[in-house]
Amino acid sequence: MILPGITNKTVLAESESQDCIRLIDQLATTHHLEADEYLYLLDHMGPFEYAHLREKARRLTDSIYGKQVFFRGLIEITNLCAQGCYYCGLQSNNQTAHRYRMSEEAILATVAEGYRLGFRSFVWQGGEDAYFTDERLVKLIRTFKADYPECVVTLSIGERSRESYQALYDAGLDRYLLRHETASPELYSRLHPATMSWENRMRCLRDLKDIGYWVGAGFLINPPGQTNEDLVKDLLFIQEFQPHMCGIGPFIPHPQTRFADKANGTADQTVVLLALVRCISPEILLPSTTALGTVDKEGRSKGFAAGGMVVMPNLTPPDIRKFYEIYAEKKNWGDEAAENVRKSIETVESLGYVAALTRGDHASYKEK
Ligand code: SF4
């Protein structure tokens, strides 16, 4: 079991509690711990110690981004995928999935609608769909940049060659999201078919950073077989790699996968990792994910309280949005885009945060 003290709401002995508080304070100040120190925290921390961690994480967030929550308009451009991640409802061998692909015109029309609603930052997400060749994407990115010079797009369409990432970067793309899913090669191999390699995933992330992208990584909480030792590897990876963004989401089983009967990760487990990552990297852009809101109706607010400060309202046309089902029961506010955005702003503001429909830059960003 991961995070037993959090899961079982353990009240620690005084000396253990003090050890945890000391490590949390050290992390929030130096942004660095050793593997055995992370493991101690994950093995011991209970709700009391987490409350201390959360306060540190939120204070770091406030000191850099204030109460802003960055809005990014999510467009799920294709649900076709050549890959076979065992936990994902879009894996290529799921014959029951209804497949769709948006045309370039439909993507740009959705961007136009998002722009009209106030968005200046977009995420184009999809499976690994061979239709989206470099040539097609370069054309699409160039059109987007020419039509919306003050806007940015983050692309999230999986593993590609270095040459491909370079071509897209040269066309004007500068943000790419590729969750590493787990920094443990052994766990990775239990969650993916032999055709997928952890080494290639890491190669992609390093190529992206080397080229100059703002890179988003990210990992799953409580997929089958995960241990605290695996999570330590994720924390050490974030500490070393220093991504600009990190998507941390609970594992949620999908009925058409081999993990259909496995337990999901909880919001409480997820926010502990969110807060730890915030303390490791104070400037990192951290989404309070849709998956968090799916496993717990308080999930989003728990995410903000732990240092989350990005949301991605779904702009994908409602008639196809329901088919982008990575996990079951995706909470996607299944309305028209305008209604979706209104509800998202209302939620964020009712919790005491400020909805920022801006580029949502990382704190290190400097105008060129
Ligand atoms: S997680 Fe991504 S790459 Fe893996 S099967 Fe799902 S859509 Fe494809």
Boltz pocket constraint, residues with backbone or C-beta under 6 A from the ligand:
constraints:
  - pocket:
      binder: B
      contacts: [[A, 81], [A, 82], [A, 83], [A, 84], [A, 85], [A, 88], [A, 89], [A, 90], [A, 91], [A, 92], [A, 126], [A, 127], [A, 128], [A, 158], [A, 326]]
      max_distance: 6.0
